[in-house]
Amino acid sequence: MAELREVQITEEKPLLPGQTPEVAKEAELAARILLDQGQTHSVETPYGSVTFTVYGTPKPKRPAILTYHDVGLNCKSCFQPLFQFGDMQEIIQNFVRVHVDAPGMQEGAPVFPLGYQYPSLDQLADMIPCILQYLNFSTIIGIGVGAGAYVLSRYALTHPDTVEGLVLINIDPNAKGWMDWAAHKLTGLTSSIPEMILGHLFSQEELSGNSELIQKYRNIITHAPNLDNIELYWNSYNNRRDLNFGRGSDITLKCPVMLVVGDQAPHEDAVVECNSKLDPTQTSFLKMADSGGQPQLTQPGKLTEAFKYFLQGMGYMASSCMTRLSRSRTASLTSAASIDGNRSRSRTLSQSSESGTLASGPPGHTMEVSC
Protein backbone atom coordinates (compact mmCIF):
# COMPACT_ATOMS: atom_id res chain seq x y z
CA MET A 1 0.00 0.00 0.00
CA ALA A 2 1.41 3.37 -0.95
CA GLU A 3 2.52 5.50 1.97
CA LEU A 4 -0.04 8.12 2.93
CA ARG A 5 1.21 11.68 2.62
CA GLU A 6 -0.16 14.63 4.59
CA VAL A 7 -1.31 17.37 2.29
CA GLN A 8 -2.22 20.85 3.57
CA ILE A 9 -5.02 22.49 1.64
CA THR A 10 -5.57 26.22 2.00
CA GLU A 11 -8.85 27.84 1.16
CA GLU A 12 -8.70 30.19 -1.78
CA LYS A 13 -11.21 33.01 -1.81
CA PRO A 14 -12.11 34.08 -5.35
CA LEU A 15 -11.44 37.68 -6.20
CA LEU A 16 -14.10 39.92 -7.59
CA PRO A 17 -13.68 40.87 -11.27
CA GLY A 18 -10.91 43.45 -11.59
CA GLN A 19 -9.91 43.10 -7.92
CA THR A 20 -6.23 42.76 -7.06
CA PRO A 21 -5.01 40.68 -4.09
CA GLU A 22 -3.97 43.91 -2.32
CA VAL A 23 -7.43 45.42 -2.68
CA ALA A 24 -9.05 42.18 -1.50
CA LYS A 25 -6.83 42.13 1.60
CA GLU A 26 -7.70 45.76 2.39
CA ALA A 27 -11.42 44.99 1.98
CA GLU A 28 -11.17 41.99 4.30
CA LEU A 29 -9.34 44.09 6.90
CA ALA A 30 -11.96 46.84 6.64
CA ALA A 31 -14.73 44.27 7.11
CA ARG A 32 -12.99 42.86 10.19
CA ILE A 33 -12.59 46.33 11.70
CA LEU A 34 -16.27 47.02 11.02
CA LEU A 35 -17.25 43.84 12.86
CA ASP A 36 -15.05 44.78 15.81
CA GLN A 37 -16.60 48.25 16.00
CA GLY A 38 -20.10 46.89 15.68
CA GLN A 39 -22.81 47.47 13.12
CA THR A 40 -25.73 49.59 14.25
CA HIS A 41 -29.19 48.93 12.87
CA SER A 42 -32.68 50.29 13.42
CA VAL A 43 -35.86 48.36 12.80
CA GLU A 44 -39.47 49.47 12.85
CA THR A 45 -41.82 47.68 15.23
CA PRO A 46 -45.51 48.09 16.09
CA TYR A 47 -44.38 50.31 18.99
CA GLY A 48 -41.85 52.48 17.21
CA SER A 49 -38.26 52.20 16.06
CA VAL A 50 -35.60 50.38 18.08
CA THR A 51 -31.83 50.61 17.62
CA PHE A 52 -29.32 47.83 18.28
CA THR A 53 -25.66 47.15 17.62
CA VAL A 54 -24.31 43.79 16.44
CA TYR A 55 -20.76 42.61 17.17
CA GLY A 56 -19.19 39.56 15.56
CA THR A 57 -20.70 37.03 13.22
CA PRO A 58 -23.28 34.33 13.97
CA LYS A 59 -21.80 31.01 15.06
CA PRO A 60 -23.38 27.74 13.87
CA LYS A 61 -25.69 26.13 16.44
CA ARG A 62 -25.01 28.87 18.98
CA PRO A 63 -27.42 31.50 20.28
CA ALA A 64 -26.75 35.20 20.16
CA ILE A 65 -25.97 37.06 23.38
CA LEU A 66 -28.55 39.85 23.61
CA THR A 67 -28.24 42.60 26.22
CA TYR A 68 -30.77 45.11 27.51
CA HIS A 69 -29.71 48.05 29.69
CA ASP A 70 -31.21 49.77 32.72
CA VAL A 71 -32.84 53.21 33.07
CA GLY A 72 -30.44 56.14 32.79
CA LEU A 73 -27.96 54.13 30.74
CA ASN A 74 -27.56 52.89 27.20
CA CYS A 75 -25.93 49.74 25.87
CA LYS A 76 -22.44 51.27 26.04
CA SER A 77 -22.58 52.92 29.46
CA CYS A 78 -24.24 49.82 30.94
CA PHE A 79 -22.22 46.99 29.40
CA GLN A 80 -18.97 48.33 27.92
CA PRO A 81 -16.81 47.71 31.05
CA LEU A 82 -18.03 44.11 31.17
CA PHE A 83 -17.57 43.23 27.51
CA GLN A 84 -14.23 45.00 27.25
CA PHE A 85 -12.85 43.09 30.24
CA GLY A 86 -9.91 40.88 29.29
CA ASP A 87 -11.33 37.52 30.36
CA MET A 88 -14.60 38.26 28.54
CA GLN A 89 -12.82 38.13 25.18
CA GLU A 90 -12.84 34.34 25.26
CA ILE A 91 -16.62 34.44 25.46
CA ILE A 92 -17.30 37.07 22.82
CA GLN A 93 -15.13 35.19 20.34
CA ASN A 94 -17.62 32.33 20.56
CA PHE A 95 -20.90 34.24 20.32
CA VAL A 96 -22.40 37.00 18.22
CA ARG A 97 -23.66 39.87 20.40
CA VAL A 98 -26.68 42.11 20.04
CA HIS A 99 -26.76 45.19 22.29
CA VAL A 100 -30.24 46.72 22.32
CA ASP A 101 -30.88 50.37 23.14
CA ALA A 102 -34.33 51.15 24.48
CA PRO A 103 -36.11 53.66 22.21
CA GLY A 104 -34.60 57.12 22.55
CA MET A 105 -31.65 55.91 24.65
CA GLN A 106 -29.07 55.42 21.89
CA GLU A 107 -26.25 57.94 21.50
CA GLY A 108 -27.40 60.96 19.52
CA ALA A 109 -31.08 60.07 19.88
CA PRO A 110 -33.44 62.97 19.18
CA VAL A 111 -35.74 64.05 21.98
CA PHE A 112 -39.27 62.71 21.60
CA PRO A 113 -41.95 65.35 20.96
CA LEU A 114 -44.12 66.56 23.79
CA GLY A 115 -46.95 64.12 24.46
CA TYR A 116 -45.12 61.14 22.91
CA GLN A 117 -46.48 57.85 24.27
CA TYR A 118 -43.44 55.86 25.32
CA PRO A 119 -43.79 52.06 25.12
CA SER A 120 -44.52 50.11 28.27
CA LEU A 121 -41.98 47.52 29.39
CA ASP A 122 -44.27 44.83 28.01
CA GLN A 123 -44.23 46.57 24.64
CA LEU A 124 -40.45 46.91 24.77
CA ALA A 125 -40.33 43.14 25.19
CA ASP A 126 -42.62 42.76 22.16
CA MET A 127 -40.04 44.63 20.06
CA ILE A 128 -37.44 41.89 20.47
CA PRO A 129 -39.02 39.45 17.96
CA CYS A 130 -38.68 42.18 15.30
CA ILE A 131 -34.95 42.42 16.05
CA LEU A 132 -34.43 38.67 15.86
CA GLN A 133 -36.47 38.40 12.67
CA TYR A 134 -34.43 41.21 11.09
CA LEU A 135 -31.18 39.44 11.98
CA ASN A 136 -32.54 35.96 11.26
CA PHE A 137 -31.50 34.76 14.73
CA SER A 138 -33.49 31.92 16.24
CA THR A 139 -32.36 31.85 19.91
CA ILE A 140 -30.65 34.10 22.44
CA ILE A 141 -28.95 34.17 25.82
CA GLY A 142 -30.16 37.37 27.44
CA ILE A 143 -28.26 39.64 29.82
CA GLY A 144 -30.40 42.38 31.36
CA VAL A 145 -29.92 44.94 34.12
CA GLY A 146 -32.77 46.47 36.12
CA ALA A 147 -35.48 47.54 33.70
CA GLY A 148 -33.66 45.55 30.99
CA ALA A 149 -33.81 42.42 33.15
CA TYR A 150 -37.58 42.88 33.45
CA VAL A 151 -37.93 43.35 29.67
CA LEU A 152 -35.98 40.15 28.92
CA SER A 153 -37.98 38.21 31.52
CA ARG A 154 -41.25 39.35 30.01
CA TYR A 155 -39.97 38.35 26.57
CA ALA A 156 -38.91 34.92 27.88
CA LEU A 157 -42.39 34.34 29.32
CA THR A 158 -44.05 34.96 25.95
CA HIS A 159 -41.34 33.38 23.74
CA PRO A 160 -39.79 30.61 25.85
CA ASP A 161 -38.62 28.56 22.85
CA THR A 162 -36.30 31.35 21.70
CA VAL A 163 -34.49 31.91 25.03
CA GLU A 164 -31.75 29.46 26.01
CA GLY A 165 -30.67 31.28 29.17
CA LEU A 166 -30.97 34.53 31.11
CA VAL A 167 -28.59 36.54 33.29
CA LEU A 168 -30.76 38.94 35.27
CA ILE A 169 -28.99 41.66 37.26
CA ASN A 170 -30.99 43.69 39.80
CA ILE A 171 -34.35 42.39 38.63
CA ASP A 172 -37.49 43.49 40.43
CA PRO A 173 -40.35 41.33 39.09
CA ASN A 174 -42.98 43.05 41.20
CA ALA A 175 -45.23 45.95 40.27
CA LYS A 176 -45.02 48.96 42.55
CA GLY A 177 -47.53 48.80 45.40
CA TRP A 178 -49.44 51.76 46.77
CA MET A 179 -46.79 52.43 49.41
CA ASP A 180 -44.05 52.32 46.79
CA TRP A 181 -46.06 54.61 44.54
CA ALA A 182 -46.63 57.13 47.36
CA ALA A 183 -42.97 57.07 48.34
CA HIS A 184 -41.98 57.60 44.70
CA LYS A 185 -44.29 60.60 44.43
CA LEU A 186 -42.95 62.14 47.64
CA THR A 187 -39.38 61.60 46.51
CA GLY A 188 -40.21 63.32 43.23
CA LEU A 189 -41.22 66.45 45.15
CA THR A 190 -37.78 66.82 46.71
CA SER A 191 -35.44 65.10 44.24
CA SER A 192 -34.67 65.65 40.57
CA ILE A 193 -35.10 62.92 37.97
CA PRO A 194 -31.31 62.34 37.74
CA GLU A 195 -31.05 61.93 41.52
CA MET A 196 -33.95 59.46 41.62
CA ILE A 197 -32.40 57.42 38.81
CA LEU A 198 -29.00 57.44 40.54
CA GLY A 199 -30.74 56.15 43.67
CA HIS A 200 -32.18 53.35 41.52
CA LEU A 201 -28.79 52.44 40.05
CA PHE A 202 -26.49 52.74 43.08
CA SER A 203 -26.63 52.16 46.82
CA GLN A 204 -26.79 55.06 49.26
CA GLU A 205 -23.32 54.12 50.50
CA GLU A 206 -21.96 54.50 46.98
CA LEU A 207 -23.72 57.82 46.43
CA SER A 208 -22.46 59.16 49.76
CA GLY A 209 -18.92 58.02 48.98
CA ASN A 210 -19.08 59.91 45.66
CA SER A 211 -16.36 57.81 44.06
CA GLU A 212 -14.97 58.50 40.62
CA LEU A 213 -17.47 56.01 39.18
CA ILE A 214 -20.40 57.80 40.83
CA GLN A 215 -19.16 61.17 39.63
CA LYS A 216 -18.87 59.80 36.09
CA TYR A 217 -22.40 58.42 35.98
CA ARG A 218 -23.92 61.38 37.79
CA ASN A 219 -22.41 63.59 35.08
CA ILE A 220 -23.63 61.27 32.30
CA ILE A 221 -27.23 61.27 33.55
CA THR A 222 -27.47 64.88 34.73
CA HIS A 223 -26.14 66.30 31.46
CA ALA A 224 -27.74 63.76 29.12
CA PRO A 225 -29.10 65.59 26.05
CA ASN A 226 -31.96 63.05 25.95
CA LEU A 227 -32.91 63.42 29.62
CA ASP A 228 -36.58 63.86 28.65
CA ASN A 229 -36.44 60.47 26.91
CA ILE A 230 -34.77 58.92 29.95
CA GLU A 231 -37.62 60.20 32.12
CA LEU A 232 -40.11 58.45 29.83
CA TYR A 233 -38.24 55.14 30.19
CA TRP A 234 -38.11 55.73 33.95
CA ASN A 235 -41.88 56.26 34.07
CA SER A 236 -42.49 53.05 32.11
CA TYR A 237 -40.32 51.15 34.57
CA ASN A 238 -42.22 52.52 37.55
CA ASN A 239 -45.53 51.58 35.90
CA ARG A 240 -44.48 47.99 35.18
CA ARG A 241 -46.86 45.11 35.78
CA ASP A 242 -46.17 42.24 38.14
CA LEU A 243 -44.50 39.33 36.36
CA ASN A 244 -46.46 36.98 38.66
CA PHE A 245 -43.69 34.43 39.00
CA GLY A 246 -44.64 31.49 41.18
CA ARG A 247 -42.69 28.40 42.16
CA GLY A 248 -44.61 25.45 40.76
CA SER A 249 -46.76 27.80 38.69
CA ASP A 250 -47.15 27.80 34.93
CA ILE A 251 -45.90 31.39 34.96
CA THR A 252 -42.18 30.89 35.35
CA LEU A 253 -38.97 31.08 33.35
CA LYS A 254 -38.38 27.78 31.55
CA CYS A 255 -34.70 28.35 30.76
CA PRO A 256 -31.60 28.36 33.01
CA VAL A 257 -31.42 31.65 34.93
CA MET A 258 -28.60 33.33 36.82
CA LEU A 259 -29.80 36.05 39.19
CA VAL A 260 -27.16 38.61 40.15
CA VAL A 261 -27.18 41.37 42.77
CA GLY A 262 -24.59 43.23 44.79
CA ASP A 263 -24.63 43.19 48.56
CA GLN A 264 -26.40 46.26 49.96
CA ALA A 265 -27.65 47.07 46.46
CA PRO A 266 -30.99 48.91 46.18
CA HIS A 267 -32.63 45.80 44.69
CA GLU A 268 -31.17 43.13 46.94
CA ASP A 269 -34.48 42.23 48.60
CA ALA A 270 -36.32 42.14 45.28
CA VAL A 271 -33.78 39.76 43.74
CA VAL A 272 -33.88 37.50 46.80
CA GLU A 273 -37.67 37.38 46.53
CA CYS A 274 -37.45 36.64 42.81
CA ASN A 275 -35.10 33.75 43.56
CA SER A 276 -37.69 32.29 45.94
CA LYS A 277 -40.33 32.32 43.19
CA LEU A 278 -38.37 30.68 40.36
CA ASP A 279 -37.77 27.01 39.65
CA PRO A 280 -34.86 25.96 41.91
CA THR A 281 -33.73 23.35 39.39
CA GLN A 282 -33.11 26.08 36.79
CA THR A 283 -31.95 29.02 38.89
CA SER A 284 -28.60 30.10 40.32
CA PHE A 285 -28.30 33.11 42.61
CA LEU A 286 -25.10 35.17 42.65
CA LYS A 287 -24.75 37.71 45.44
CA MET A 288 -21.56 39.70 44.90
CA ALA A 289 -19.63 41.36 47.70
CA ASP A 290 -18.06 44.78 47.22
CA SER A 291 -19.94 45.36 43.99
CA GLY A 292 -22.57 47.95 44.93
CA GLY A 293 -25.56 48.53 42.73
CA GLN A 294 -23.99 47.79 39.34
CA PRO A 295 -21.87 44.59 39.45
CA GLN A 296 -21.19 44.68 35.71
CA LEU A 297 -19.45 48.05 36.21
CA THR A 298 -17.65 47.47 39.51
CA GLN A 299 -16.80 43.75 39.36
CA PRO A 300 -16.60 42.75 35.68
CA GLY A 301 -14.00 40.06 36.45
CA LYS A 302 -16.16 38.20 38.96
CA LEU A 303 -19.22 38.50 36.77
CA THR A 304 -17.31 37.26 33.71
CA GLU A 305 -16.13 34.19 35.61
CA ALA A 306 -19.65 33.44 36.82
CA PHE A 307 -20.98 33.88 33.29
CA LYS A 308 -18.44 31.33 32.01
CA TYR A 309 -19.68 28.81 34.58
CA PHE A 310 -23.24 29.58 33.52
CA LEU A 311 -22.41 28.95 29.85
CA GLN A 312 -20.61 25.74 30.73
CA GLY A 313 -23.69 24.55 32.60
CA MET A 314 -25.64 25.10 29.37
CA GLY A 315 -23.16 22.98 27.43
CA TYR A 316 -21.09 25.76 25.85
CA MET A 317 -17.36 26.51 26.24
CA ALA A 318 -16.59 23.20 27.93
CA SER A 319 -12.85 23.68 27.42
CA SER A 320 -12.75 27.17 28.96
CA CYS A 321 -10.23 27.58 31.76
CA MET A 322 -11.45 28.96 35.07
CA THR A 323 -8.55 30.70 36.72
CA ARG A 324 -9.47 33.93 38.46
CA LEU A 325 -12.03 32.60 40.93
CA SER A 326 -10.40 29.21 41.35
CA ARG A 327 -7.17 30.82 42.52
CA SER A 328 -8.80 33.16 45.00
CA ARG A 329 -11.78 31.33 46.45
CA THR A 330 -12.65 28.19 48.31
CA ALA A 331 -16.08 26.75 48.28
CA SER A 332 -18.13 26.32 51.40
CA LEU A 333 -21.21 24.33 50.53
CA THR A 334 -24.15 24.01 52.84
CA SER A 335 -27.27 22.10 51.94
CA ALA A 336 -30.70 22.23 53.50
CA ALA A 337 -34.02 20.76 52.57
CA SER A 338 -36.53 23.26 51.23
CA ILE A 339 -39.59 24.23 53.24
CA ASP A 340 -42.05 22.55 50.89
CA GLY A 341 -40.23 19.23 51.20
CA ASN A 342 -39.01 18.96 47.64
CA ARG A 343 -35.50 17.80 46.78
CA SER A 344 -34.07 21.21 45.95
CA ARG A 345 -31.12 22.43 47.98
CA SER A 346 -29.55 25.75 48.77
CA ARG A 347 -25.84 26.12 48.20
CA THR A 348 -23.70 28.95 49.48
CA LEU A 349 -20.26 29.72 48.16
CA SER A 350 -18.26 32.01 50.43
CA GLN A 351 -15.10 33.88 49.66
CA SER A 352 -11.79 32.90 51.21
CA SER A 353 -8.43 34.61 50.92
CA GLU A 354 -6.70 31.24 50.86
CA SER A 355 -6.14 29.41 47.59
CA GLY A 356 -8.70 26.85 46.59
CA THR A 357 -11.18 25.94 43.92
CA LEU A 358 -14.65 27.13 43.19
CA ALA A 359 -16.72 24.06 42.55
CA SER A 360 -19.58 24.61 40.20
CA GLY A 361 -22.88 23.39 41.60
CA PRO A 362 -24.50 20.33 40.10
CA PRO A 363 -27.44 20.84 37.80
CA GLY A 364 -30.83 20.89 39.41
CA HIS A 365 -29.99 23.03 42.43
CA THR A 366 -30.38 26.65 43.35
CA MET A 367 -26.98 28.12 44.11
CA GLU A 368 -26.71 31.09 46.40
CA VAL A 369 -23.27 32.51 45.78
CA SER A 370 -21.44 35.17 47.73
CA CYS A 371 -18.15 36.08 46.17
Legacy VTK file of the C-alpha trace (Angstrom):
# vtk DataFile Version 3.0
C-alpha trace
ASCII
DATASET POLYDATA
POINTS 371 float
0.000 0.000 0.000
1.413 3.368 -0.951
2.518 5.501 1.975
-0.036 8.123 2.932
1.208 11.683 2.617
-0.160 14.633 4.593
-1.315 17.367 2.290
-2.224 20.845 3.570
-5.020 22.493 1.641
-5.567 26.218 1.999
-8.846 27.841 1.157
-8.701 30.191 -1.777
-11.209 33.014 -1.813
-12.105 34.077 -5.352
-11.436 37.680 -6.204
-14.103 39.916 -7.591
-13.679 40.867 -11.269
-10.905 43.451 -11.589
-9.914 43.104 -7.916
-6.235 42.760 -7.063
-5.012 40.681 -4.086
-3.966 43.911 -2.320
-7.431 45.425 -2.682
-9.050 42.182 -1.496
-6.827 42.135 1.597
-7.699 45.758 2.389
-11.423 44.992 1.980
-11.168 41.993 4.300
-9.340 44.094 6.902
-11.963 46.839 6.645
-14.727 44.269 7.108
-12.988 42.856 10.190
-12.590 46.330 11.700
-16.269 47.021 11.016
-17.246 43.837 12.856
-15.045 44.782 15.812
-16.598 48.250 15.997
-20.099 46.887 15.675
-22.805 47.467 13.121
-25.734 49.595 14.249
-29.191 48.929 12.868
-32.679 50.287 13.419
-35.863 48.362 12.801
-39.468 49.473 12.846
-41.818 47.679 15.235
-45.512 48.085 16.094
-44.381 50.313 18.989
-41.848 52.482 17.209
-38.257 52.201 16.059
-35.598 50.379 18.076
-31.831 50.613 17.623
-29.325 47.835 18.281
-25.655 47.145 17.619
-24.307 43.791 16.439
-20.763 42.612 17.167
-19.187 39.560 15.561
-20.695 37.028 13.219
-23.277 34.326 13.966
-21.796 31.009 15.061
-23.377 27.740 13.871
-25.687 26.128 16.438
-25.007 28.872 18.984
-27.424 31.497 20.282
-26.745 35.202 20.161
-25.974 37.058 23.376
-28.552 39.849 23.609
-28.245 42.603 26.222
-30.766 45.110 27.509
-29.715 48.051 29.695
-31.213 49.773 32.717
-32.838 53.207 33.065
-30.436 56.142 32.793
-27.956 54.132 30.739
-27.556 52.888 27.198
-25.932 49.743 25.866
-22.442 51.269 26.036
-22.576 52.920 29.455
-24.243 49.821 30.939
-22.217 46.995 29.402
-18.970 48.325 27.918
-16.809 47.714 31.047
-18.035 44.109 31.174
-17.573 43.232 27.514
-14.228 44.996 27.254
-12.850 43.093 30.241
-9.909 40.880 29.290
-11.329 37.524 30.358
-14.600 38.265 28.544
-12.816 38.126 25.180
-12.842 34.335 25.260
-16.624 34.440 25.464
-17.297 37.071 22.817
-15.132 35.194 20.337
-17.620 32.335 20.557
-20.900 34.239 20.317
-22.399 36.995 18.224
-23.659 39.869 20.404
-26.683 42.114 20.045
-26.761 45.185 22.292
-30.238 46.724 22.318
-30.876 50.374 23.143
-34.327 51.148 24.479
-36.108 53.663 22.208
-34.600 57.124 22.546
-31.654 55.912 24.648
-29.066 55.422 21.894
-26.248 57.938 21.497
-27.398 60.960 19.522
-31.080 60.074 19.883
-33.438 62.974 19.175
-35.745 64.048 21.984
-39.268 62.707 21.595
-41.950 65.345 20.962
-44.121 66.560 23.787
-46.948 64.117 24.455
-45.123 61.141 22.914
-46.481 57.849 24.273
-43.437 55.858 25.321
-43.791 52.056 25.115
-44.523 50.110 28.274
-41.978 47.517 29.393
-44.274 44.826 28.008
-44.234 46.571 24.639
-40.452 46.912 24.769
-40.326 43.136 25.187
-42.617 42.756 22.164
-40.043 44.631 20.056
-37.436 41.894 20.474
-39.015 39.454 17.956
-38.685 42.182 15.301
-34.953 42.420 16.052
-34.427 38.667 15.858
-36.465 38.398 12.670
-34.430 41.210 11.090
-31.176 39.439 11.980
-32.543 35.958 11.261
-31.495 34.764 14.735
-33.485 31.923 16.243
-32.361 31.849 19.909
-30.646 34.098 22.440
-28.950 34.172 25.819
-30.163 37.373 27.438
-28.262 39.642 29.823
-30.397 42.379 31.358
-29.923 44.936 34.122
-32.770 46.467 36.124
-35.477 47.535 33.698
-33.663 45.552 30.993
-33.811 42.417 33.149
-37.575 42.880 33.447
-37.928 43.346 29.671
-35.983 40.150 28.918
-37.977 38.209 31.520
-41.252 39.354 30.006
-39.971 38.346 26.568
-38.912 34.917 27.880
-42.385 34.341 29.318
-44.050 34.957 25.955
-41.341 33.383 23.736
-39.786 30.607 25.851
-38.621 28.563 22.848
-36.296 31.349 21.705
-34.485 31.915 25.028
-31.746 29.463 26.011
-30.668 31.276 29.167
-30.969 34.535 31.113
-28.590 36.536 33.287
-30.761 38.938 35.269
-28.994 41.660 37.261
-30.992 43.687 39.796
-34.350 42.386 38.626
-37.491 43.488 40.426
-40.346 41.333 39.092
-42.984 43.053 41.198
-45.230 45.953 40.271
-45.017 48.961 42.555
-47.525 48.797 45.403
-49.443 51.762 46.771
-46.786 52.426 49.407
-44.046 52.319 46.792
-46.058 54.609 44.543
-46.631 57.127 47.355
-42.971 57.067 48.341
-41.979 57.598 44.703
-44.292 60.596 44.428
-42.946 62.136 47.643
-39.375 61.602 46.512
-40.214 63.316 43.232
-41.217 66.454 45.152
-37.781 66.819 46.714
-35.442 65.101 44.238
-34.672 65.652 40.573
-35.100 62.925 37.967
-31.308 62.343 37.742
-31.050 61.929 41.522
-33.947 59.462 41.615
-32.398 57.421 38.809
-28.997 57.443 40.539
-30.741 56.147 43.672
-32.184 53.353 41.524
-28.791 52.443 40.054
-26.491 52.744 43.078
-26.633 52.165 46.819
-26.792 55.057 49.261
-23.325 54.118 50.503
-21.959 54.497 46.979
-23.715 57.815 46.425
-22.457 59.160 49.755
-18.921 58.021 48.977
-19.078 59.914 45.662
-16.361 57.808 44.065
-14.973 58.501 40.620
-17.467 56.006 39.185
-20.401 57.796 40.834
-19.163 61.171 39.634
-18.866 59.800 36.092
-22.401 58.417 35.978
-23.916 61.383 37.788
-22.408 63.585 35.084
-23.632 61.272 32.303
-27.227 61.271 33.549
-27.467 64.880 34.731
-26.139 66.301 31.462
-27.740 63.764 29.117
-29.101 65.593 26.052
-31.956 63.046 25.950
-32.912 63.423 29.621
-36.579 63.862 28.647
-36.440 60.473 26.910
-34.775 58.923 29.954
-37.619 60.199 32.121
-40.110 58.449 29.829
-38.236 55.139 30.187
-38.109 55.734 33.951
-41.884 56.260 34.071
-42.490 53.049 32.110
-40.323 51.151 34.568
-42.218 52.517 37.553
-45.528 51.582 35.904
-44.478 47.986 35.181
-46.863 45.115 35.776
-46.171 42.241 38.140
-44.496 39.325 36.356
-46.462 36.980 38.657
-43.688 34.428 38.998
-44.638 31.491 41.184
-42.688 28.398 42.157
-44.609 25.449 40.756
-46.758 27.804 38.693
-47.154 27.796 34.926
-45.900 31.393 34.962
-42.185 30.895 35.350
-38.970 31.082 33.354
-38.383 27.782 31.554
-34.697 28.355 30.763
-31.605 28.355 33.012
-31.416 31.647 34.928
-28.596 33.334 36.820
-29.803 36.049 39.193
-27.157 38.613 40.150
-27.183 41.366 42.773
-24.594 43.234 44.795
-24.631 43.186 48.563
-26.395 46.260 49.960
-27.650 47.067 46.457
-30.986 48.908 46.179
-32.625 45.805 44.685
-31.171 43.125 46.944
-34.484 42.231 48.601
-36.324 42.136 45.279
-33.782 39.756 43.739
-33.881 37.500 46.799
-37.671 37.382 46.533
-37.450 36.642 42.805
-35.102 33.746 43.558
-37.688 32.287 45.941
-40.329 32.321 43.195
-38.371 30.679 40.359
-37.770 27.010 39.645
-34.864 25.960 41.910
-33.726 23.353 39.387
-33.110 26.077 36.794
-31.953 29.022 38.891
-28.605 30.096 40.320
-28.305 33.108 42.612
-25.104 35.166 42.649
-24.748 37.709 45.443
-21.558 39.704 44.903
-19.627 41.357 47.700
-18.057 44.784 47.220
-19.936 45.364 43.986
-22.571 47.947 44.931
-25.564 48.535 42.727
-23.987 47.786 39.339
-21.868 44.589 39.452
-21.190 44.685 35.707
-19.446 48.047 36.215
-17.652 47.470 39.513
-16.802 43.750 39.364
-16.599 42.746 35.680
-14.000 40.061 36.452
-16.155 38.200 38.962
-19.215 38.497 36.774
-17.307 37.258 33.714
-16.129 34.185 35.612
-19.651 33.440 36.824
-20.979 33.880 33.291
-18.444 31.331 32.012
-19.678 28.812 34.576
-23.239 29.576 33.515
-22.414 28.953 29.853
-20.609 25.735 30.735
-23.693 24.547 32.595
-25.636 25.105 29.371
-23.159 22.975 27.431
-21.088 25.758 25.854
-17.355 26.511 26.237
-16.593 23.199 27.928
-12.846 23.681 27.421
-12.751 27.175 28.956
-10.227 27.583 31.755
-11.449 28.958 35.075
-8.552 30.700 36.723
-9.474 33.931 38.459
-12.029 32.605 40.927
-10.403 29.209 41.347
-7.175 30.825 42.520
-8.800 33.162 44.996
-11.780 31.333 46.454
-12.651 28.191 48.314
-16.084 26.752 48.281
-18.127 26.316 51.405
-21.209 24.329 50.531
-24.153 24.008 52.837
-27.269 22.102 51.941
-30.700 22.228 53.505
-34.018 20.761 52.567
-36.526 23.257 51.226
-39.589 24.233 53.240
-42.047 22.551 50.886
-40.231 19.229 51.201
-39.006 18.964 47.637
-35.502 17.805 46.782
-34.065 21.214 45.948
-31.117 22.431 47.980
-29.547 25.751 48.766
-25.841 26.124 48.204
-23.703 28.949 49.479
-20.255 29.718 48.164
-18.263 32.008 50.427
-15.103 33.885 49.663
-11.787 32.897 51.207
-8.431 34.607 50.918
-6.701 31.241 50.859
-6.140 29.409 47.593
-8.704 26.846 46.589
-11.179 25.940 43.921
-14.647 27.130 43.189
-16.723 24.061 42.548
-19.584 24.614 40.201
-22.876 23.391 41.600
-24.497 20.335 40.101
-27.444 20.837 37.801
-30.829 20.894 39.408
-29.992 23.034 42.432
-30.376 26.649 43.354
-26.975 28.121 44.108
-26.707 31.090 46.405
-23.271 32.507 45.779
-21.444 35.168 47.733
-18.146 36.082 46.172
LINES 1 372
371 0 1 2 3 4 5 6 7 8 9 10 11 12 13 14 15 16 17 18 19 20 21 22 23 24 25 26 27 28 29 30 31 32 33 34 35 36 37 38 39 40 41 42 43 44 45 46 47 48 49 50 51 52 53 54 55 56 57 58 59 60 61 62 63 64 65 66 67 68 69 70 71 72 73 74 75 76 77 78 79 80 81 82 83 84 85 86 87 88 89 90 91 92 93 94 95 96 97 98 99 100 101 102 103 104 105 106 107 108 109 110 111 112 113 114 115 116 117 118 119 120 121 122 123 124 125 126 127 128 129 130 131 132 133 134 135 136 137 138 139 140 141 142 143 144 145 146 147 148 149 150 151 152 153 154 155 156 157 158 159 160 161 162 163 164 165 166 167 168 169 170 171 172 173 174 175 176 177 178 179 180 181 182 183 184 185 186 187 188 189 190 191 192 193 194 195 196 197 198 199 200 201 202 203 204 205 206 207 208 209 210 211 212 213 214 215 216 217 218 219 220 221 222 223 224 225 226 227 228 229 230 231 232 233 234 235 236 237 238 239 240 241 242 243 244 245 246 247 248 249 250 251 252 253 254 255 256 257 258 259 260 261 262 263 264 265 266 267 268 269 270 271 272 273 274 275 276 277 278 279 280 281 282 283 284 285 286 287 288 289 290 291 292 293 294 295 296 297 298 299 300 301 302 303 304 305 306 307 308 309 310 311 312 313 314 315 316 317 318 319 320 321 322 323 324 325 326 327 328 329 330 331 332 333 334 335 336 337 338 339 340 341 342 343 344 345 346 347 348 349 350 351 352 353 354 355 356 357 358 359 360 361 362 363 364 365 366 367 368 369 370
